[in-house]
Amino acid sequence: MLSKLITRQALLAFIFLLSACGSFQKNPPLASYDANAGYRFAQLDQGSNSDELFIILAFSGGGTRAAALSYGVLEALRETRIRWQGREVSLLSEVDVISSISGGSFPAAYYGLRGAKTFDEFPERFLYRPIETELMKLALTPTNWLTLAGSTFGRSDLAAAYYDREIFNGATYQQLIAKRERPFVILNSTDMTLGTQFSFIQDQFDLLCSDLAGVPLSRAAAASSAFPGGLTPLTFANYSGSCTYQQPAWVAMAVEEHQSRENARRTARAEQRLSYTDSSPRRDFIHLIDGGVADNLGLREPLTALTSVNNSWSVLRMMNQGKVKKVAVIVVNAATDPISHRDQTPSVPGLIDTISTAATVPLDNFTFDTLELLRADAERNKKDALAIAGCKRLAAAKGEQCTLDIPAPQKIDFFQIEVAFDYIQNKEERKWYKNLPTTLELPRETVDKLRAMGKKLLNEDPQFKNLLESIP
């Protein structure tokens, strides 16, 4: 009888403990939609930053490797002095937007939060830390097992709590809003259901009727870097329909265009937005994974801003208004090409090798496609401007009565700058960098080499030299 009583009490205690298992940290609901509030590009003060020179940084994924290479580019931009609008300034002070993925999201978020203090703090706080080892210790700590046993709490939630405590000191997006300073930092993850990019900006959270101000930066960074297999998706609550938000007019127009198959890119964007607010069955929770699954460069959001007036921070609109004269897009691409020996044996590749390849090879293809889209759009804008200017000249030559009143694209100086291991001249050195692992832990000397290489590759880029030469 006593043994049965003990067994029953032990079972009750176990059930009680399971009920106390960890649950994901909920993003707060938005009381009422306000287009002029929250973390938006339009709400950030320009300060001494001019729109005429518009600089976008895109930081790729790749763990600490990507973080160190991106940080090196930030250092190089800080050290590059220019004479602009009568002032001598650092080129870094003219950066307007940083869009990032996975490992690149850590220096992006930290710089957005801490500004100049980043250069005193970030290396020791993140780059030189054995983060992967520390995360594994947390996962193997018995006191965390019960927390991880919860169905709504995974390894990425544990990682987010660690980042919050050890790297970002509890900072939320409210602190970025309060700063009201450029650059506009966009951390990107991937909507697991749609396979499309999910950006941590208020325009995206409007769709969920959620207030980004209350979301920790650590949770955004964790979602951006939740690599499939090693880490788990992060869950966000969807409160759509509770905050008076209405989709912009272009969304309905784009859906109508679907019937004629015109502007497929815009139609796809519209349908993605509607999936958060008008889907059936309703999506009460959104599960996010590594941003690199949708785009490993962080270029998709900037590409939309450069080619569409429907984007919440449309650079194209600013160009059409004559505000922007020069656009520089600096892509920091930490992609690698590690040597594989699987093709030297008939053995069936193992599970880890298969998952890793399936997760990374498509990313490289998306990376190439995104760069080509960027190049094509820049070239199209240039050709349109030249063609219309030519038509006007020909018409004017026939007499004043033939003058054409055709709106032409503004003449924009466009500079596409890429920092990538592919551009390392020395073959053996290039091979060494392209075989670095994608981990959240690298030796100090490797981190320092990556920082130095980021500076070197930026300063050697022909388009970067052209940018500096174009500044009076």
ROFIBA-940174 format. One record per residue (C-alpha): residue number from 0; y, z, x. Coordinates in Angstrom, 1 decimal. Example, Ala and Ser with C-alpha at 12.3 -4.5 7.8 and 13.67 -1.06 7.14 Angstrom:
2
zavex | Y | Z | X
0 | -4.5 | 7.8 | 12.3
1 | -1.1 | 7.1 | 13.7
//
This chain:
472
zavex | Y | Z | X
0 | 0.0 | 0.0 | 0.0
1 | 2.4 | 0.9 | 2.8
2 | 1.7 | -2.3 | 4.6
3 | 2.4 | -4.3 | 1.5
4 | 5.7 | -2.5 | 1.1
5 | 6.7 | -3.2 | 4.7
6 | 5.7 | -6.9 | 4.3
7 | 7.8 | -7.1 | 1.1
8 | 10.8 | -5.5 | 2.7
9 | 10.5 | -7.8 | 5.8
10 | 10.4 | -10.8 | 3.5
11 | 13.4 | -9.7 | 1.5
12 | 15.3 | -9.1 | 4.8
13 | 14.3 | -12.6 | 6.0
14 | 15.6 | -14.1 | 2.7
15 | 18.8 | -12.2 | 3.1
16 | 19.3 | -13.4 | 6.7
17 | 18.6 | -17.0 | 5.6
18 | 21.3 | -16.7 | 3.0
19 | 23.7 | -15.7 | 5.7
20 | 23.0 | -18.8 | 7.8
21 | 26.0 | -20.7 | 9.1
22 | 27.9 | -23.2 | 7.0
23 | 30.4 | -25.9 | 8.0
24 | 34.1 | -25.0 | 8.3
25 | 35.7 | -26.5 | 5.2
26 | 38.8 | -28.7 | 5.5
27 | 41.5 | -27.4 | 3.1
28 | 42.4 | -29.2 | -0.1
29 | 45.8 | -30.8 | -0.6
30 | 47.8 | -29.2 | -3.3
31 | 49.9 | -32.2 | -4.1
32 | 50.3 | -35.6 | -2.4
33 | 53.5 | -36.1 | -0.5
34 | 54.0 | -39.4 | 1.4
35 | 56.7 | -37.7 | 3.5
36 | 54.7 | -34.8 | 4.7
37 | 51.8 | -34.2 | 7.0
38 | 50.7 | -35.7 | 10.3
39 | 52.2 | -39.2 | 10.0
40 | 53.8 | -41.5 | 12.5
41 | 57.0 | -41.8 | 10.4
42 | 57.4 | -38.0 | 10.5
43 | 57.6 | -37.7 | 14.3
44 | 61.0 | -37.6 | 15.9
45 | 61.7 | -40.4 | 18.4
46 | 63.7 | -38.2 | 20.7
47 | 64.5 | -40.3 | 23.8
48 | 61.5 | -42.6 | 23.0
49 | 62.8 | -46.1 | 22.1
50 | 61.0 | -48.4 | 19.7
51 | 62.1 | -51.5 | 21.7
52 | 59.4 | -50.7 | 24.2
53 | 56.3 | -49.8 | 22.2
54 | 53.3 | -48.5 | 24.2
55 | 49.9 | -47.9 | 22.8
56 | 47.1 | -46.2 | 24.8
57 | 43.5 | -46.6 | 23.7
58 | 41.0 | -44.2 | 25.3
59 | 37.3 | -45.1 | 25.1
60 | 34.2 | -43.0 | 24.8
61 | 32.0 | -41.9 | 27.7
62 | 31.9 | -38.1 | 28.0
63 | 33.7 | -36.5 | 30.9
64 | 33.6 | -39.9 | 32.7
65 | 35.9 | -41.3 | 30.0
66 | 38.1 | -38.2 | 29.9
67 | 38.7 | -38.2 | 33.6
68 | 39.5 | -41.9 | 33.8
69 | 41.9 | -41.6 | 30.8
70 | 43.5 | -38.5 | 32.4
71 | 44.0 | -40.5 | 35.6
72 | 45.9 | -43.1 | 33.6
73 | 48.1 | -40.4 | 32.0
74 | 48.9 | -39.2 | 35.6
75 | 49.7 | -42.7 | 36.7
76 | 52.1 | -43.3 | 33.8
77 | 53.8 | -40.0 | 34.4
78 | 54.4 | -41.0 | 38.1
79 | 55.7 | -44.5 | 37.1
80 | 59.5 | -44.3 | 36.9
81 | 61.5 | -47.0 | 35.1
82 | 65.2 | -47.6 | 34.4
83 | 65.3 | -48.0 | 30.6
84 | 68.4 | -48.1 | 28.4
85 | 70.6 | -46.6 | 31.1
86 | 68.2 | -43.8 | 31.9
87 | 65.6 | -43.2 | 34.6
88 | 62.5 | -42.0 | 32.7
89 | 58.8 | -41.7 | 33.2
90 | 56.8 | -44.5 | 31.6
91 | 54.7 | -41.9 | 30.0
92 | 57.7 | -40.7 | 27.9
93 | 57.8 | -44.2 | 26.3
94 | 54.2 | -43.9 | 25.0
95 | 54.3 | -44.1 | 21.2
96 | 50.6 | -43.9 | 20.1
97 | 47.3 | -42.7 | 21.7
98 | 44.2 | -43.8 | 19.8
99 | 40.9 | -42.4 | 21.2
100 | 37.2 | -42.2 | 20.8
101 | 34.6 | -39.5 | 21.9
102 | 35.2 | -38.3 | 25.5
103 | 38.6 | -40.0 | 25.5
104 | 39.7 | -37.8 | 22.5
105 | 39.8 | -34.6 | 24.6
106 | 42.7 | -35.7 | 27.0
107 | 44.4 | -37.4 | 24.0
108 | 44.3 | -34.3 | 21.8
109 | 45.2 | -32.0 | 24.6
110 | 48.2 | -34.1 | 25.7
111 | 49.4 | -34.4 | 22.0
112 | 49.2 | -30.6 | 21.8
113 | 50.5 | -29.4 | 25.2
114 | 52.6 | -32.3 | 26.5
115 | 53.6 | -31.9 | 30.1
116 | 51.7 | -28.7 | 30.4
117 | 48.5 | -30.8 | 30.2
118 | 48.9 | -31.7 | 33.9
119 | 48.7 | -28.0 | 34.9
120 | 45.9 | -27.0 | 32.5
121 | 43.6 | -29.8 | 31.5
122 | 41.5 | -30.3 | 34.7
123 | 40.4 | -26.7 | 34.9
124 | 40.1 | -26.2 | 31.1
125 | 38.0 | -29.3 | 30.5
126 | 37.4 | -31.8 | 33.3
127 | 35.9 | -29.4 | 35.9
128 | 34.0 | -27.3 | 33.4
129 | 30.2 | -27.5 | 33.0
130 | 30.6 | -28.0 | 29.3
131 | 27.2 | -29.5 | 28.6
132 | 25.5 | -26.5 | 30.3
133 | 27.6 | -24.1 | 28.3
134 | 26.8 | -25.8 | 25.0
135 | 23.1 | -25.8 | 25.8
136 | 23.3 | -22.0 | 26.6
137 | 24.9 | -21.5 | 23.2
138 | 22.3 | -23.5 | 21.4
139 | 19.5 | -21.5 | 23.2
140 | 21.1 | -18.1 | 22.5
141 | 18.9 | -16.3 | 20.0
142 | 21.9 | -14.9 | 18.1
143 | 22.9 | -18.5 | 17.3
144 | 19.5 | -19.6 | 16.0
145 | 20.0 | -18.1 | 12.6
146 | 23.4 | -19.8 | 12.3
147 | 21.9 | -23.1 | 13.3
148 | 19.1 | -22.6 | 10.7
149 | 21.6 | -23.3 | 7.9
150 | 21.3 | -26.7 | 6.4
151 | 25.1 | -27.2 | 6.5
152 | 25.7 | -26.1 | 10.0
153 | 24.6 | -28.2 | 13.0
154 | 24.9 | -28.4 | 16.8
155 | 28.3 | -30.2 | 16.5
156 | 29.6 | -27.2 | 14.4
157 | 28.6 | -25.0 | 17.2
158 | 30.3 | -27.3 | 19.7
159 | 33.5 | -27.4 | 17.6
160 | 33.6 | -23.6 | 17.6
161 | 33.3 | -23.6 | 21.4
162 | 36.0 | -26.2 | 21.8
163 | 38.2 | -24.2 | 19.5
164 | 37.7 | -21.0 | 21.5
165 | 37.6 | -22.4 | 25.1
166 | 39.8 | -25.5 | 25.1
167 | 42.3 | -25.7 | 22.2
168 | 42.9 | -22.0 | 21.6
169 | 42.6 | -22.2 | 17.8
170 | 45.2 | -25.0 | 17.5
171 | 45.3 | -27.0 | 14.2
172 | 47.1 | -30.1 | 13.2
173 | 49.9 | -27.9 | 11.9
174 | 51.0 | -27.4 | 15.5
175 | 51.2 | -31.2 | 16.1
176 | 53.2 | -31.5 | 12.8
177 | 55.5 | -28.7 | 13.9
178 | 56.1 | -30.4 | 17.3
179 | 57.3 | -33.6 | 15.5
180 | 57.0 | -35.5 | 18.8
181 | 55.6 | -38.8 | 19.9
182 | 53.0 | -39.9 | 20.9
183 | 51.2 | -40.2 | 17.6
184 | 47.6 | -39.1 | 18.5
185 | 44.8 | -40.6 | 16.5
186 | 41.3 | -39.2 | 17.1
187 | 38.7 | -41.6 | 15.6
188 | 35.2 | -40.8 | 14.3
189 | 32.8 | -42.9 | 12.3
190 | 31.9 | -42.5 | 8.6
191 | 28.1 | -42.2 | 8.8
192 | 27.6 | -43.8 | 5.3
193 | 30.0 | -46.7 | 5.7
194 | 29.6 | -47.2 | 9.4
195 | 33.4 | -47.7 | 9.6
196 | 36.1 | -45.9 | 11.5
197 | 37.5 | -42.6 | 10.1
198 | 40.8 | -41.5 | 11.7
199 | 42.2 | -38.0 | 11.9
200 | 45.7 | -38.8 | 10.4
201 | 47.1 | -37.6 | 7.1
202 | 46.9 | -41.2 | 5.6
203 | 43.1 | -41.0 | 5.9
204 | 42.9 | -37.4 | 4.6
205 | 45.1 | -38.4 | 1.6
206 | 42.0 | -40.3 | 0.3
207 | 40.1 | -37.0 | 0.3
208 | 43.0 | -35.0 | -1.2
209 | 42.7 | -32.8 | 1.9
210 | 45.4 | -31.3 | 4.0
211 | 44.9 | -32.3 | 7.7
212 | 47.4 | -29.6 | 8.7
213 | 44.7 | -27.0 | 8.3
214 | 42.0 | -28.8 | 10.3
215 | 41.4 | -27.5 | 13.8
216 | 41.9 | -30.1 | 16.7
217 | 38.6 | -28.9 | 18.0
218 | 36.8 | -30.1 | 14.9
219 | 38.4 | -33.5 | 15.1
220 | 37.4 | -33.8 | 18.8
221 | 33.9 | -32.7 | 17.9
222 | 33.6 | -35.3 | 15.2
223 | 34.9 | -38.0 | 17.4
224 | 32.3 | -37.1 | 20.1
225 | 29.3 | -36.3 | 17.9
226 | 26.9 | -38.7 | 19.7
227 | 23.9 | -39.5 | 17.5
228 | 20.7 | -37.7 | 18.6
229 | 22.3 | -35.2 | 21.0
230 | 24.7 | -33.9 | 18.5
231 | 24.8 | -33.6 | 14.7
232 | 27.2 | -35.2 | 12.2
233 | 30.1 | -33.0 | 11.0
234 | 30.7 | -32.5 | 7.3
235 | 34.1 | -32.7 | 5.5
236 | 34.7 | -31.9 | 1.9
237 | 36.1 | -34.7 | -0.4
238 | 38.5 | -33.4 | -3.1
239 | 39.7 | -36.9 | -4.2
240 | 41.3 | -37.0 | -7.6
241 | 42.8 | -33.5 | -7.4
242 | 46.2 | -34.2 | -5.7
243 | 48.0 | -37.0 | -7.7
244 | 47.3 | -39.5 | -4.9
245 | 47.4 | -43.2 | -5.9
246 | 46.1 | -46.0 | -3.8
247 | 48.9 | -48.3 | -2.6
248 | 49.5 | -51.6 | -4.4
249 | 48.0 | -53.8 | -1.7
250 | 44.5 | -52.2 | -2.3
251 | 44.2 | -53.6 | -5.8
252 | 45.6 | -57.0 | -4.7
253 | 43.1 | -57.1 | -1.8
254 | 40.2 | -56.4 | -4.2
255 | 41.4 | -59.3 | -6.5
256 | 41.5 | -61.6 | -3.4
257 | 37.8 | -60.9 | -2.9
258 | 37.0 | -63.4 | -5.6
259 | 38.6 | -66.2 | -3.7
260 | 37.2 | -65.0 | -0.3
261 | 40.7 | -64.9 | 1.2
262 | 41.7 | -62.4 | 3.8
263 | 38.2 | -60.8 | 4.2
264 | 39.5 | -58.2 | 6.7
265 | 42.0 | -56.8 | 4.2
266 | 39.5 | -56.8 | 1.4
267 | 37.0 | -54.9 | 3.5
268 | 39.7 | -52.3 | 4.3
269 | 40.6 | -51.9 | 0.6
270 | 37.0 | -51.4 | -0.4
271 | 36.5 | -48.8 | 2.3
272 | 39.5 | -46.8 | 1.0
273 | 38.2 | -47.1 | -2.5
274 | 34.8 | -45.7 | -1.5
275 | 36.5 | -42.2 | -1.0
276 | 38.2 | -42.2 | -4.4
277 | 36.3 | -44.4 | -6.8
278 | 32.7 | -44.6 | -5.7
279 | 29.7 | -44.1 | -8.0
280 | 28.0 | -41.8 | -7.4
281 | 30.9 | -39.7 | -6.2
282 | 31.0 | -38.9 | -2.5
283 | 31.7 | -35.1 | -2.5
284 | 31.1 | -34.8 | 1.2
285 | 31.8 | -37.1 | 4.1
286 | 29.6 | -37.0 | 7.2
287 | 31.2 | -38.0 | 10.5
288 | 29.6 | -39.0 | 13.8
289 | 30.8 | -40.3 | 17.2
290 | 33.7 | -42.8 | 16.8
291 | 32.1 | -45.1 | 19.3
292 | 29.5 | -46.2 | 16.6
293 | 32.3 | -48.1 | 14.9
294 | 34.5 | -48.9 | 17.9
295 | 34.0 | -47.6 | 21.4
296 | 37.6 | -48.4 | 22.5
297 | 39.7 | -46.8 | 19.8
298 | 41.4 | -50.1 | 19.3
299 | 40.5 | -50.9 | 15.6
300 | 43.4 | -48.7 | 14.2
301 | 46.0 | -50.1 | 16.6
302 | 44.7 | -53.6 | 15.9
303 | 45.3 | -53.1 | 12.2
304 | 48.8 | -51.7 | 13.0
305 | 49.6 | -54.8 | 15.1
306 | 48.4 | -57.4 | 12.6
307 | 49.1 | -55.9 | 9.1
308 | 52.2 | -54.6 | 7.2
309 | 49.8 | -52.5 | 5.1
310 | 49.0 | -50.0 | 7.8
311 | 50.7 | -46.6 | 7.5
312 | 52.3 | -47.0 | 11.0
313 | 52.6 | -50.8 | 11.0
314 | 53.9 | -52.1 | 14.3
315 | 54.0 | -55.6 | 12.8
316 | 56.5 | -54.3 | 10.2
317 | 58.7 | -52.9 | 13.0
318 | 58.4 | -56.2 | 14.9
319 | 59.5 | -58.1 | 11.8
320 | 62.5 | -55.8 | 11.5
321 | 63.5 | -56.5 | 15.1
322 | 63.0 | -53.0 | 16.2
323 | 60.2 | -53.8 | 18.7
324 | 60.8 | -56.2 | 21.6
325 | 58.0 | -55.4 | 24.0
326 | 54.5 | -54.2 | 23.1
327 | 52.1 | -52.9 | 25.8
328 | 48.5 | -52.0 | 24.8
329 | 46.8 | -50.1 | 27.7
330 | 43.0 | -50.0 | 27.1
331 | 41.0 | -47.4 | 29.2
332 | 37.5 | -48.7 | 29.0
333 | 35.0 | -46.3 | 30.7
334 | 31.9 | -48.4 | 29.6
335 | 29.1 | -48.4 | 32.2
336 | 26.2 | -50.7 | 32.9
337 | 23.5 | -48.4 | 34.4
338 | 20.5 | -49.9 | 36.2
339 | 17.3 | -49.9 | 34.1
340 | 13.8 | -50.2 | 35.3
341 | 12.2 | -50.7 | 31.8
342 | 11.7 | -54.4 | 32.4
343 | 9.6 | -53.8 | 35.5
344 | 6.7 | -52.4 | 33.5
345 | 4.8 | -53.4 | 30.4
346 | 4.9 | -49.8 | 29.1
347 | 6.5 | -49.2 | 25.7
348 | 10.0 | -47.7 | 26.2
349 | 10.1 | -44.0 | 25.2
350 | 11.9 | -42.5 | 22.3
351 | 15.0 | -41.2 | 24.3
352 | 15.4 | -44.6 | 26.0
353 | 15.1 | -46.5 | 22.7
354 | 17.6 | -44.2 | 20.9
355 | 20.1 | -44.3 | 23.8
356 | 19.9 | -48.1 | 24.0
357 | 20.2 | -48.6 | 20.2
358 | 23.3 | -46.3 | 20.2
359 | 25.1 | -47.8 | 23.3
360 | 24.3 | -51.6 | 23.6
361 | 25.9 | -52.4 | 20.2
362 | 29.0 | -50.4 | 21.3
363 | 29.5 | -52.7 | 24.2
364 | 29.3 | -55.7 | 21.9
365 | 31.9 | -54.2 | 19.5
366 | 34.1 | -53.4 | 22.5
367 | 34.1 | -57.1 | 23.6
368 | 34.8 | -58.3 | 20.0
369 | 37.7 | -55.8 | 19.6
370 | 39.3 | -57.0 | 22.8
371 | 38.9 | -60.6 | 21.7
372 | 40.5 | -59.9 | 18.3
373 | 43.5 | -58.3 | 20.1
374 | 43.9 | -61.3 | 22.4
375 | 43.5 | -63.8 | 19.6
376 | 46.1 | -62.0 | 17.4
377 | 48.6 | -61.8 | 20.2
378 | 48.1 | -65.5 | 21.0
379 | 48.4 | -66.5 | 17.3
380 | 51.7 | -64.7 | 17.0
381 | 53.0 | -66.5 | 20.1
382 | 51.9 | -69.9 | 18.9
383 | 53.4 | -69.3 | 15.4
384 | 56.8 | -68.4 | 16.9
385 | 56.7 | -71.5 | 19.2
386 | 55.6 | -73.9 | 16.4
387 | 58.3 | -72.7 | 14.0
388 | 61.0 | -72.8 | 16.7
389 | 59.9 | -76.4 | 17.5
390 | 60.0 | -77.4 | 13.9
391 | 63.6 | -76.1 | 13.6
392 | 64.7 | -77.9 | 16.6
393 | 63.3 | -81.2 | 15.4
394 | 64.9 | -80.8 | 12.0
395 | 68.2 | -79.8 | 13.4
396 | 68.2 | -82.9 | 15.5
397 | 68.3 | -85.0 | 12.3
398 | 71.5 | -83.4 | 11.2
399 | 72.9 | -80.2 | 9.7
400 | 71.5 | -81.2 | 6.3
401 | 68.0 | -81.0 | 7.6
402 | 68.2 | -77.5 | 9.1
403 | 65.2 | -75.5 | 8.1
404 | 65.4 | -72.0 | 6.8
405 | 61.9 | -70.8 | 7.9
406 | 61.3 | -67.1 | 8.8
407 | 59.8 | -67.0 | 12.2
408 | 57.9 | -64.2 | 13.9
409 | 60.1 | -62.2 | 16.2
410 | 59.7 | -63.1 | 19.9
411 | 57.7 | -60.3 | 21.3
412 | 56.7 | -59.7 | 24.9
413 | 53.1 | -58.7 | 24.7
414 | 51.1 | -57.0 | 27.5
415 | 47.4 | -56.4 | 27.3
416 | 46.4 | -54.1 | 30.1
417 | 42.8 | -53.0 | 30.7
418 | 41.5 | -50.3 | 33.0
419 | 37.8 | -50.8 | 33.4
420 | 35.1 | -50.5 | 36.1
421 | 34.5 | -54.2 | 35.9
422 | 37.8 | -54.8 | 37.9
423 | 36.7 | -52.7 | 40.9
424 | 36.6 | -55.2 | 43.8
425 | 34.0 | -53.6 | 46.0
426 | 30.5 | -54.4 | 44.6
427 | 28.9 | -51.2 | 45.8
428 | 31.8 | -49.0 | 44.6
429 | 31.7 | -50.8 | 41.2
430 | 28.0 | -50.2 | 41.0
431 | 28.4 | -46.5 | 41.7
432 | 31.0 | -46.1 | 38.9
433 | 29.0 | -48.1 | 36.4
434 | 26.0 | -45.9 | 36.9
435 | 27.8 | -42.6 | 36.2
436 | 26.1 | -40.7 | 33.3
437 | 27.6 | -40.2 | 29.9
438 | 27.7 | -36.4 | 29.9
439 | 30.2 | -33.6 | 29.3
440 | 29.7 | -32.4 | 32.8
441 | 30.3 | -34.0 | 36.2
442 | 30.8 | -32.7 | 39.8
443 | 34.4 | -31.9 | 40.7
444 | 34.5 | -34.6 | 43.4
445 | 33.3 | -37.2 | 40.9
446 | 36.0 | -36.2 | 38.4
447 | 38.6 | -36.5 | 41.2
448 | 37.3 | -40.0 | 42.1
449 | 37.6 | -41.0 | 38.5
450 | 41.1 | -39.8 | 38.2
451 | 42.1 | -41.7 | 41.3
452 | 40.3 | -44.8 | 40.1
453 | 42.2 | -44.7 | 36.8
454 | 45.5 | -44.7 | 38.7
455 | 44.4 | -47.4 | 41.0
456 | 43.1 | -49.8 | 38.4
457 | 46.2 | -49.4 | 36.3
458 | 48.6 | -50.1 | 39.1
459 | 46.5 | -53.1 | 40.2
460 | 46.4 | -54.7 | 36.7
461 | 48.4 | -58.0 | 36.7
462 | 49.7 | -57.4 | 33.1
463 | 50.9 | -53.9 | 34.1
464 | 52.8 | -55.4 | 37.0
465 | 54.3 | -58.0 | 34.6
466 | 55.3 | -55.2 | 32.3
467 | 57.2 | -53.4 | 35.1
468 | 58.8 | -56.6 | 36.2
469 | 60.0 | -57.4 | 32.7
470 | 61.9 | -54.2 | 32.4
471 | 65.5 | -54.9 | 33.6
//
